[in-house]
Amino acid sequence: MTKFSFIGEVLAIAFYGFSFGGWIGMIFSENEGLPLAEIIVYNIHHSIVSGLAALILSISGRYDIRRYSSFCIVNLGAILFTLYERWILLPMSLLTWANLNHSLCGVHNDPFYEMF
């Protein structure tokens, strides 16, 4: 809602880069044994995260997603997501022993866990 700035553009790239994280959270979810209401809230939250920020930024016209589809900017979004996982989610996981984003241990439904 502010004027165009470098910080705003970096945040827009981060929002576009993080949007796939919501889809990953829905595909590789660990929700066995949870109540139905919590599963519904989890899926609604990840649906909003995966598309709402990018949609709002694109519709407003200030940060058009088509401008950010170059190879370098897509890689920057992935790098920002990786830094978010390592600098924010991993310390929170280690402090709380919550398996946020599977940072502490792998899960049986992750097809890449066995390979790595």
N, CA, C and O of each residue as an XYZ file, in Angstrom:
464
protein
N       0.816     -1.201      0.000
C       0.000      0.000      0.000
C       0.858      1.263      0.000
O       0.319      2.370      0.025
N       2.177      1.117     -0.027
C       3.058      2.284     -0.056
C       3.538      2.519     -1.479
O       3.175      1.791     -2.402
N       4.359      3.548     -1.639
C       4.920      3.839     -2.951
C       5.904      2.748     -3.341
O       6.383      1.999     -2.490
N       6.201      2.664     -4.624
C       7.140      1.681     -5.133
C       8.517      1.927     -4.514
O       8.997      3.061     -4.490
N       9.151      0.859     -4.012
C      10.476      0.979     -3.408
C      11.247     -0.324     -3.631
O      10.675     -1.340     -4.025
N      12.534     -0.273     -3.377
C      13.372     -1.457     -3.513
C      12.950     -2.534     -2.520
O      12.861     -3.710     -2.875
N      12.689     -2.136     -1.277
C      12.252     -3.094     -0.252
C      10.926     -3.739     -0.660
O      10.753     -4.950     -0.523
N      10.003     -2.937     -1.157
C       8.729     -3.478     -1.620
C       8.913     -4.459     -2.755
O       8.203     -5.462     -2.833
N       9.855     -4.184     -3.633
C      10.094     -5.101     -4.746
C      10.713     -6.405     -4.267
O      10.362     -7.471     -4.773
N      11.624     -6.345     -3.304
C      12.193     -7.567     -2.737
C      11.106     -8.381     -2.039
O      11.085     -9.607     -2.148
N      10.207     -7.713     -1.327
C       9.096     -8.423     -0.682
C       8.166     -9.045     -1.716
O       7.667    -10.152     -1.510
N       7.929     -8.356     -2.817
C       7.091     -8.927     -3.880
C       7.741    -10.170     -4.455
O       7.062    -11.170     -4.688
N       9.047    -10.123     -4.688
C       9.759    -11.307     -5.184
C       9.666    -12.436     -4.172
O       9.490    -13.595     -4.549
N       9.784    -12.104     -2.878
C       9.661    -13.125     -1.843
C       8.261    -13.733     -1.841
O       8.123    -14.952     -1.737
N       7.220    -12.905     -1.955
C       5.854    -13.437     -1.997
C       5.656    -14.356     -3.189
O       5.054    -15.422     -3.064
N       6.161    -13.946     -4.344
C       6.042    -14.795     -5.525
C       6.851    -16.086     -5.345
O       6.410    -17.164     -5.742
N       8.029    -15.964     -4.746
C       8.862    -17.145     -4.531
C       8.316    -18.083     -3.471
O       8.489    -19.297     -3.573
N       7.656    -17.538     -2.451
C       7.118    -18.373     -1.373
C       5.799    -19.038     -1.745
O       5.353    -19.948     -1.047
N       5.176    -18.609     -2.815
C       3.831    -19.105     -3.106
C       3.805    -20.608     -3.360
O       2.794    -21.260     -3.100
N       4.907    -21.168     -3.867
C       4.899    -22.613     -4.085
C       4.973    -23.376     -2.774
O       4.620    -24.554     -2.728
N       5.422    -22.729     -1.712
C       5.495    -23.394     -0.412
C       4.136    -23.826      0.103
O       4.029    -24.849      0.779
N       3.092    -23.062     -0.206
C       1.736    -23.453      0.192
C       1.284    -24.721     -0.511
O       0.628    -25.574      0.087
N       1.640    -24.839     -1.791
C       1.280    -26.063     -2.528
C       2.052    -27.261     -1.990
O       1.497    -28.350     -1.846
N       3.333    -27.059     -1.691
C       4.131    -28.152     -1.145
C       3.544    -28.603      0.193
O       3.487    -29.798      0.479
N       3.110    -27.644      1.005
C       2.510    -27.983      2.299
C       1.221    -28.778      2.170
O       0.908    -29.593      3.039
N       0.474    -28.554      1.109
C      -0.761    -29.328      0.914
C      -0.473    -30.701      0.308
O      -1.155    -31.674      0.630
N       0.528    -30.786     -0.565
C       0.829    -32.075     -1.206
C       1.478    -33.036     -0.223
O       1.092    -34.203     -0.158
N       2.453    -32.568      0.539
C       3.188    -33.420      1.477
C       2.765    -33.147      2.914
O       3.616    -33.007      3.793
N       1.472    -33.069      3.160
C       1.002    -32.739      4.503
C       1.066    -33.959      5.419
O       0.897    -35.099      4.988
N       1.311    -33.683      6.674
C       1.322    -34.690      7.726
C       0.156    -34.372      8.652
O       0.336    -33.664      9.643
N      -1.021    -34.875      8.353
C      -2.179    -34.522      9.168
C      -2.952    -35.733      9.663
O      -4.138    -35.624      9.976
N      -2.297    -36.889      9.739
C      -2.969    -38.058     10.298
C      -3.239    -37.846     11.783
O      -2.369    -37.382     12.520
N      -4.419    -38.180     12.206
C      -4.783    -38.070     13.606
C      -5.250    -36.695     14.049
O      -5.605    -36.513     15.213
N      -5.255    -35.730     13.150
C      -5.725    -34.394     13.519
C      -7.239    -34.318     13.354
O      -7.803    -35.034     12.527
N      -7.905    -33.461     14.128
C      -9.350    -33.287     13.953
C      -9.662    -32.665     12.590
O      -8.842    -31.943     12.022
N     -10.846    -32.953     12.081
C     -11.258    -32.481     10.760
C     -11.194    -30.952     10.665
O     -10.780    -30.414      9.638
N     -11.598    -30.254     11.725
C     -11.580    -28.786     11.690
C     -10.157    -28.263     11.501
O      -9.951    -27.299     10.763
N      -9.187    -28.876     12.147
C      -7.801    -28.434     12.010
C      -7.259    -28.716     10.611
O      -6.477    -27.927     10.080
N      -7.664    -29.826     10.014
C      -7.256    -30.146      8.642
C      -7.851    -29.138      7.659
O      -7.180    -28.719      6.716
N      -9.098    -28.751      7.876
C      -9.747    -27.765      7.005
C      -9.049    -26.415      7.123
O      -8.773    -25.777      6.107
N      -8.756    -25.968      8.346
C      -8.070    -24.694      8.555
C      -6.674    -24.745      7.933
O      -6.240    -23.771      7.318
N      -5.973    -25.856      8.084
C      -4.641    -26.020      7.500
C      -4.693    -25.871      5.982
O      -3.875    -25.158      5.401
N      -5.647    -26.537      5.337
C      -5.744    -26.471      3.874
C      -6.187    -25.094      3.393
O      -5.710    -24.626      2.359
N      -7.080    -24.443      4.112
C      -7.483    -23.081      3.740
C      -6.291    -22.137      3.868
O      -6.045    -21.320      2.980
N      -5.557    -22.246      4.963
C      -4.381    -21.392      5.177
C      -3.367    -21.580      4.050
O      -2.869    -20.594      3.505
N      -3.055    -22.811      3.693
C      -2.062    -23.056      2.648
C      -2.586    -22.655      1.263
O      -1.798    -22.273      0.398
N      -3.885    -22.734      1.045
C      -4.451    -22.262     -0.225
C      -4.299    -20.745     -0.345
O      -3.968    -20.232     -1.414
N      -4.543    -20.037      0.750
C      -4.398    -18.582      0.743
C      -2.935    -18.195      0.541
O      -2.628    -17.306     -0.253
N      -2.034    -18.864      1.261
C      -0.613    -18.550      1.141
C      -0.111    -18.810     -0.274
O       0.724    -18.059     -0.778
N      -0.608    -19.862     -0.921
C      -0.079    -20.221     -2.227
C      -0.544    -19.305     -3.343
O       0.051    -19.321     -4.420
N      -1.574    -18.512     -3.133
C      -2.031    -17.704     -4.247
C      -2.489    -16.303     -3.946
O      -2.448    -15.447     -4.830
N      -2.925    -16.033     -2.734
C      -3.550    -14.745     -2.454
C      -2.569    -13.572     -2.544
O      -2.894    -12.542     -3.136
N      -1.379    -13.716     -1.967
C      -0.416    -12.600     -2.009
C      -0.015    -12.285     -3.443
O       0.017    -11.120     -3.840
N       0.288    -13.312     -4.216
C       0.662    -13.090     -5.623
C      -0.503    -12.498     -6.410
O      -0.302    -11.640     -7.270
N      -1.711    -12.951     -6.120
C      -2.890    -12.429     -6.819
C      -3.121    -10.958     -6.496
O      -3.373    -10.160     -7.399
N      -3.038    -10.592     -5.226
C      -3.249     -9.196     -4.824
C      -2.185     -8.293     -5.435
O      -2.497     -7.215     -5.940
N      -0.927     -8.730     -5.389
C       0.137     -7.909     -5.961
C      -0.015     -7.762     -7.465
O       0.274     -6.697     -8.012
N      -0.462     -8.809     -8.141
C      -0.620     -8.743     -9.596
C      -1.822     -7.894     -9.992
O      -1.743     -7.113    -10.941
N      -2.930     -8.039     -9.276
C      -4.136     -7.278     -9.612
C      -3.935     -5.790     -9.359
O      -4.461     -4.958    -10.098
N      -3.176     -5.448     -8.318
C      -2.959     -4.031     -8.020
C      -2.178     -3.330     -9.125
O      -2.275     -2.111     -9.270
N      -1.409     -4.080     -9.901
C      -0.700     -3.519    -11.033
C       0.692     -2.997    -10.725
O       1.475     -2.752    -11.643
N       1.012     -2.824     -9.457
C       2.330     -2.282     -9.133
C       3.423     -3.319     -9.366
O       4.489     -2.988     -9.885
N       3.170     -4.564     -8.991
C       4.138     -5.646     -9.155
C       3.505     -6.708    -10.049
O       2.854     -7.630     -9.557
N       3.692     -6.582    -11.338
C       3.114     -7.515    -12.295
C       3.956     -8.786    -12.330
O       5.167     -8.728    -12.544
N       3.319     -9.922    -12.122
C       4.050    -11.181    -12.042
C       4.792    -11.499    -13.340
O       5.788    -12.223    -13.316
N       4.331    -10.977    -14.457
C       5.010    -11.235    -15.729
C       6.377    -10.567    -15.792
O       7.253    -11.025    -16.526
N       6.573     -9.490    -15.032
C       7.892     -8.837    -14.981
C       8.896     -9.661    -14.203
O      10.103     -9.488    -14.373
N       8.419    -10.553    -13.355
C       9.300    -11.315    -12.477
C       9.476    -12.761    -12.939
O       9.790    -13.630    -12.126
N       9.283    -13.027    -14.206
C       9.380    -14.409    -14.675
C      10.720    -14.721    -15.318
O      10.842    -15.731    -16.012
N      11.731    -13.883    -15.109
C      13.047    -14.183    -15.657
C      13.745    -15.229    -14.795
O      13.373    -15.452    -13.642
N      14.752    -15.861    -15.366
C      15.468    -16.938    -14.688
C      16.105    -16.464    -13.390
O      16.018    -17.148    -12.370
N      16.746    -15.297    -13.420
C      17.444    -14.784    -12.235
C      16.476    -14.476    -11.089
O      16.770    -14.772     -9.930
N      15.346    -13.895    -11.406
C      14.399    -13.521    -10.354
C      13.708    -14.749     -9.777
O      13.423    -14.788     -8.580
N      13.437    -15.749    -10.604
C      12.860    -16.996    -10.081
C      13.850    -17.658     -9.135
O      13.451    -18.177     -8.093
N      15.134    -17.648     -9.480
C      16.144    -18.204     -8.579
C      16.269    -17.391     -7.297
O      16.479    -17.959     -6.225
N      16.143    -16.069     -7.389
C      16.178    -15.237     -6.188
C      15.027    -15.593     -5.255
O      15.213    -15.633     -4.039
N      13.841    -15.851     -5.802
C      12.717    -16.272     -4.965
C      13.005    -17.576     -4.253
O      12.670    -17.724     -3.077
N      13.622    -18.529     -4.946
C      13.976    -19.803     -4.315
C      15.030    -19.612     -3.240
O      14.980    -20.268     -2.199
N      15.986    -18.720     -3.477
C      17.019    -18.439     -2.480
C      16.403    -17.790     -1.242
O      16.752    -18.152     -0.119
N      15.494    -16.838     -1.432
C      14.827    -16.201     -0.291
C      14.016    -17.212      0.506
O      13.978    -17.146      1.734
N      13.361    -18.157     -0.188
C      12.591    -19.192      0.507
C      13.514    -20.095      1.319
O      13.185    -20.467      2.446
N      14.662    -20.448      0.758
C      15.620    -21.292      1.471
C      16.160    -20.572      2.705
O      16.296    -21.179      3.767
N      16.467    -19.282      2.572
C      16.930    -18.513      3.732
C      15.854    -18.436      4.808
O      16.161    -18.523      5.997
N      14.597    -18.274      4.404
C      13.481    -18.267      5.360
C      13.407    -19.600      6.097
O      13.209    -19.631      7.312
N      13.565    -20.701      5.364
C      13.518    -22.009      6.012
C      14.650    -22.167      7.017
O      14.427    -22.642      8.131
N      15.861    -21.774      6.636
C      17.028    -22.002      7.488
C      17.159    -20.992      8.611
O      17.584    -21.365      9.705
N      16.818    -19.745      8.398
C      17.019    -18.720      9.418
C      15.819    -18.543     10.332
O      15.974    -18.067     11.457
N      14.616    -18.916      9.877
C      13.423    -18.699     10.695
C      12.809    -20.023     11.133
O      12.627    -20.256     12.328
N      12.484    -20.901     10.167
C      11.800    -22.136     10.538
C      12.686    -23.119     11.306
O      12.217    -23.736     12.263
N      13.946    -23.279     10.916
C      14.813    -24.228     11.603
C      15.039    -23.856     13.068
O      14.900    -24.726     13.927
N      15.386    -22.588     13.401
C      15.520    -22.264     14.833
C      14.217    -22.455     15.618
O      14.241    -22.888     16.770
N      13.075    -22.128     14.988
C      11.794    -22.343     15.680
C      11.560    -23.834     15.902
O      11.044    -24.230     16.947
N      11.931    -24.652     14.943
C      11.766    -26.097     15.087
C      12.655    -26.639     16.198
O      12.223    -27.473     16.993
N      13.886    -26.171     16.251
C      14.801    -26.667     17.272
C      14.387    -26.230     18.670
O      14.595    -26.967     19.635
N      13.803    -25.039     18.792
C      13.367    -24.564     20.102
C      12.102    -25.263     20.579
O      11.961    -25.549     21.768
N      11.191    -25.539     19.667
C       9.881    -26.069     20.061
C       9.724    -27.552     19.792
O       8.740    -28.150     20.228
N      10.660    -28.159     19.091
C      10.588    -29.550     18.654
C       9.379    -29.815     17.774
O       8.942    -30.957     17.632
N       8.842    -28.754     17.183
C       7.777    -28.915     16.188
C       8.453    -29.153     14.844
O       9.423    -28.472     14.511
N       7.962    -30.089     14.087
C       8.584    -30.442     12.816
C       8.103    -29.497     11.717
O       7.467    -29.921     10.752
N       8.416    -28.205     11.877
C       8.003    -27.202     10.909
C       8.712    -27.439      9.593
O       9.941    -27.461      9.539
N       7.953    -27.613      8.543
C       8.500    -27.776      7.201
C       9.461    -28.953      7.115
O      10.350    -28.972      6.264
N       9.284    -29.933      7.990
C      10.116    -31.137      8.032
C      11.594    -30.785      8.163
O      12.446    -31.427      7.550
N      11.897    -29.755      8.970
C      13.286    -29.331      9.158
C      14.048    -30.260     10.095
O      15.266    -30.391      9.975
N      13.351    -30.906     11.027
C      14.045    -31.758     11.979
C      14.240    -33.176     11.457
O      15.305    -33.762     11.652
N      13.247    -33.725     10.809
C      13.362    -35.089     10.306
C      12.434    -35.252      9.107
O      11.477    -34.498      8.931
N      12.736    -36.236      8.303
C      11.932    -36.484      7.111
C      10.624    -37.188      7.449
O      10.430    -37.635      8.579
N       9.747    -37.284      6.492
C       8.464    -37.943      6.681
C       8.306    -39.022      5.620
O       8.966    -38.981      4.581
N       7.441    -39.975      5.880
C       7.299    -41.123      4.988
C       6.691    -40.772      3.638
O       6.900    -41.507      2.673
N       5.953    -39.689      3.537
C       5.317    -39.356      2.263
C       6.138    -38.374      1.418
O       5.654    -37.889      0.395
N       7.362    -38.080      1.831
C       8.257    -37.226      1.043
C       9.063    -38.116      0.108
O       9.889    -38.898      0.577
N       8.844    -38.018     -1.218
C       9.530    -38.943     -2.130
C      11.036    -38.703     -2.219
O      11.762    -39.596     -2.655
N      11.527    -37.539     -1.825
C      12.945    -37.236     -1.947
C      13.729    -37.560     -0.681
O      14.959    -37.565     -0.715
N      13.051    -37.830      0.438
C      13.747    -38.066      1.699
C      14.649    -39.275      1.622
O      15.780    -39.226      2.106
N      14.188    -40.347      1.034
C      14.977    -41.565      0.949
C      16.197    -41.378      0.042
O      17.247    -41.972      0.290
N      16.068    -40.561     -1.004
C      17.187    -40.363     -1.933
C      18.311    -39.552     -1.304
O      19.482    -39.780     -1.605
N      17.960    -38.589     -0.418
C      18.976    -37.723      0.156
C      19.303    -38.082      1.578
O      20.148    -37.436      2.199
